[in-house]
Amino acid sequence: MNASATSQDNTLAAFQRDFVQALFGADGLGAATHPGFAVYRNTVRGGCIDALEANYPVVAALVGRDWFRAAAAEYAQQRLPTDVRLMMYGEDFGDFLAGLDSAAELPYLPAVARLERLWREAHVAADAPALGTRELQALPPETLPELVLAPHPAARWQWFDEAPALSLWRAHQTDDEAQRTAALEALDWRAEGVLITRPHGQVLVAPAGRATCAFLDACAEQAPLPDALAAAAAAAEADPFNAGALLEDLLTAGALLGTT
């Protein structure tokens, strides 16, 4: 590539960067003086807000549409989309809510937002074979001390110390207002964990204990099976821990990556 072409590419890249920044308020182009630019800017911002509302429906339901869209507008002002798929917009929306002054008295919002993000990530994750019980049982016993079990690409998990994020999310999976209200009124406010998988093309959401989350954390860090089980046992603390049951539950859920 010659110097002239390189210069043209750099100029185009700079223009595109400045144009995007102008859309979100940092107007180095003087674009706001152009007829119709304000309409275009508002359309882009509105698209970002709409995308967040679609991506975080439970958060929106918990706080109301007006509050949510005001917060989403503030988020969109600070963070541009980095993926052409707007269904993936708002990767760190949970972190944003955690630092939002107006959400200080709503400590459960970031947890619910993070759960909704995990669901979306599981939904679009790559396909891959899941490890089955027979496949694991067929391994020679002498290989088990060095065996590293990897989480399935579609598996997502998290322990929420701050709120019953899963119960809040589940309460909003019905259009029946009476059922939703009853579920919220019966809510046991305690820490919860979640495991999200997609074993047969459908995203499944299930509760997960501390031991399960710790085991998957260790697997994600490529810990050998004995070390991962030790981490799970330590996380279980006073709760009953059964290594065989934990593995069976994860295999049934399709949470571990197969080898074929």
C-alpha positions in Angstrom: 0.0 0.0 0.0 1.5 3.4 -1.0 1.8 6.4 1.3 -1.2 8.2 -0.4 -3.5 5.3 0.2 -2.4 5.0 3.8 -3.0 8.7 4.3 -6.5 8.3 2.8 -7.3 5.4 5.1 -6.1 7.3 8.2 -8.2 10.3 7.1 -11.3 8.1 6.7 -10.8 6.4 10.0 -10.4 9.7 11.7 -13.6 11.0 10.1 -15.5 7.9 11.1 -14.3 8.2 14.7 -15.2 11.9 14.9 -18.6 11.3 13.3 -19.4 8.6 15.9 -18.2 10.8 18.7 -20.4 13.7 17.3 -23.4 11.4 17.5 -22.8 11.1 21.2 -22.0 14.7 22.0 -18.3 15.2 21.4 -18.7 17.2 18.2 -15.3 17.8 16.7 -16.8 18.1 13.2 -19.3 20.8 13.7 -21.8 18.3 12.6 -24.5 19.5 14.9 -24.9 22.6 12.6 -25.8 20.4 9.7 -29.5 20.2 8.9 -31.0 16.9 10.1 -28.0 15.8 12.1 -29.9 16.2 15.4 -32.6 13.9 14.1 -30.0 11.3 13.1 -28.3 11.6 16.5 -31.5 11.1 18.4 -32.3 8.1 16.2 -29.0 6.5 17.0 -29.4 7.2 20.7 -32.9 5.9 20.7 -31.8 2.7 19.0 -29.3 2.2 21.8 -31.9 2.8 24.5 -34.4 0.5 22.8 -31.7 -2.2 22.6 -30.9 -2.0 26.3 -34.6 -2.2 27.1 -34.9 -5.3 25.0 -31.7 -6.8 26.4 -32.6 -6.2 30.1 -36.4 -6.7 30.3 -36.5 -7.8 33.9 -34.4 -4.8 35.1 -36.8 -2.6 33.2 -39.8 -4.3 34.8 -38.3 -3.9 38.3 -37.8 -0.1 38.0 -40.4 1.0 35.5 -40.0 2.1 31.9 -39.3 5.8 32.6 -36.6 5.2 35.1 -35.0 2.5 33.0 -34.9 4.6 29.8 -33.4 7.6 31.7 -30.7 5.3 33.0 -30.2 3.7 29.6 -29.9 7.1 28.0 -27.1 7.9 30.5 -25.4 4.6 29.7 -25.7 5.2 25.9 -24.1 8.6 26.3 -21.0 7.1 27.9 -20.7 3.8 26.0 -20.9 3.2 22.3 -21.9 -0.2 20.8 -18.9 -2.3 20.0 -20.8 -5.1 18.3 -23.0 -4.8 15.2 -25.5 -7.1 16.9 -27.5 -4.7 19.1 -28.8 -7.8 21.0 -25.3 -7.8 22.6 -25.3 -4.1 23.5 -24.8 -3.3 27.2 -22.1 -5.8 28.2 -21.2 -3.9 31.4 -24.7 -2.5 32.1 -24.7 -4.3 35.5 -21.4 -2.6 36.5 -22.9 0.7 35.3 -26.0 0.3 37.5 -23.7 -0.6 40.4 -22.1 2.9 40.1 -25.3 4.8 39.4 -26.3 7.2 42.2 -30.0 6.9 41.5 -29.7 3.1 41.9 -27.9 3.2 45.2 -31.1 2.1 47.1 -31.7 -0.7 44.6 -28.7 -3.0 45.3 -30.4 -5.9 43.5 -30.5 -4.3 40.1 -26.8 -5.0 39.1 -27.2 -8.6 40.1 -30.4 -9.0 37.9 -28.7 -7.2 35.1 -25.7 -9.5 35.2 -27.9 -12.5 35.2 -29.8 -11.2 32.1 -26.4 -10.7 30.4 -25.3 -14.3 31.2 -28.6 -15.5 29.6 -27.9 -13.6 26.5 -24.3 -14.8 26.3 -25.4 -18.4 26.6 -28.0 -17.8 23.9 -25.5 -16.7 21.3 -22.5 -18.9 22.4 -20.9 -21.3 20.0 -22.2 -24.8 19.5 -20.1 -27.6 20.9 -20.6 -31.2 22.1 -21.5 -31.6 25.8 -19.7 -34.1 27.9 -21.9 -37.1 28.7 -22.0 -39.5 31.6 -20.9 -42.4 29.5 -18.0 -40.5 28.0 -16.7 -39.6 31.4 -17.2 -43.1 32.8 -15.3 -44.6 29.8 -12.1 -42.7 30.8 -9.4 -44.9 32.4 -9.3 -44.3 36.1 -5.6 -43.6 36.1 -6.2 -40.5 33.9 -8.7 -38.9 36.3 -6.0 -37.1 38.6 -4.8 -35.2 35.5 -8.2 -34.7 33.9 -9.2 -31.1 33.1 -12.9 -30.6 32.5 -13.7 -27.5 30.5 -17.0 -25.6 30.9 -19.2 -25.7 27.8 -19.0 -22.6 25.6 -22.6 -21.9 26.3 -22.4 -22.4 30.1 -22.6 -19.4 32.3 -22.7 -19.4 36.1 -22.4 -16.9 39.0 -23.0 -16.7 42.7 -24.9 -13.5 43.8 -24.1 -12.6 47.4 -26.0 -9.4 47.3 -29.5 -10.5 46.2 -31.8 -13.4 45.1 -31.2 -12.5 41.5 -32.5 -15.8 40.2 -35.7 -15.6 42.1 -36.3 -12.0 41.0 -35.6 -13.1 37.4 -37.9 -16.1 37.6 -40.8 -14.0 39.1 -40.8 -12.0 35.9 -40.9 -15.0 33.5 -44.7 -14.9 33.5 -47.2 -12.4 32.0 -49.6 -13.2 34.8 -49.4 -10.2 37.1 -51.0 -12.0 40.0 -48.5 -14.9 39.8 -45.6 -12.4 39.5 -46.8 -10.4 42.5 -47.3 -13.6 44.6 -43.8 -14.8 43.7 -42.3 -11.4 44.7 -44.2 -11.3 48.0 -43.0 -14.8 48.8 -39.4 -14.0 48.0 -36.8 -15.2 50.4 -34.1 -12.5 50.4 -30.9 -14.4 50.4 -27.8 -15.1 48.3 -28.3 -17.3 45.3 -26.4 -18.9 42.5 -27.4 -19.6 38.9 -26.3 -22.0 36.2 -27.3 -21.2 32.6 -26.8 -23.8 29.9 -28.0 -24.6 26.4 -27.9 -28.3 26.0 -30.3 -28.8 23.1 -30.5 -25.4 21.5 -32.7 -24.0 24.3 -31.3 -21.8 27.1 -32.0 -23.4 30.5 -31.7 -21.5 33.8 -31.2 -23.4 37.1 -30.2 -22.7 40.6 -26.6 -23.4 41.5 -24.9 -23.7 44.9 -21.6 -22.2 46.0 -19.9 -25.6 45.3 -21.1 -25.7 41.7 -20.0 -22.2 41.0 -16.6 -22.8 42.6 -16.1 -26.0 40.7 -16.9 -24.3 37.4 -14.6 -21.4 38.3 -11.8 -23.9 38.8 -12.6 -25.7 35.6 -12.5 -22.4 33.7 -9.0 -21.9 35.2 -8.0 -25.3 33.8 -7.6 -26.9 37.2 -7.3 -30.7 37.3 -10.4 -32.6 38.4 -9.2 -33.3 42.0 -8.3 -29.6 42.5 -11.7 -28.5 41.1 -13.5 -30.9 43.4 -11.4 -29.6 46.3 -12.4 -26.0 45.5 -16.1 -27.1 45.4 -15.8 -28.9 48.7 -14.2 -25.8 50.3 -16.9 -23.5 48.9 -19.7 -25.8 50.2 -18.6 -24.9 53.8 -21.3 -26.4 56.1 -23.6 -27.4 53.3 -23.6 -31.1 52.3 -21.2 -31.9 49.5 -21.4 -34.9 47.2 -18.8 -34.9 44.4 -20.7 -37.5 42.4 -24.0 -35.7 42.6 -22.3 -32.4 41.6 -20.8 -34.0 38.5 -24.0 -35.8 37.5 -25.9 -32.5 37.8 -23.4 -30.7 35.5 -23.4 -33.5 33.0 -27.2 -33.7 32.9 -27.3 -29.9 32.4 -24.7 -30.0 29.5 -22.5 -27.6 31.4 -19.2 -29.4 30.5 -17.4 -29.6 27.2 -17.3 -33.0 25.5 -14.2 -34.4 23.7 -16.0 -35.6 20.5 
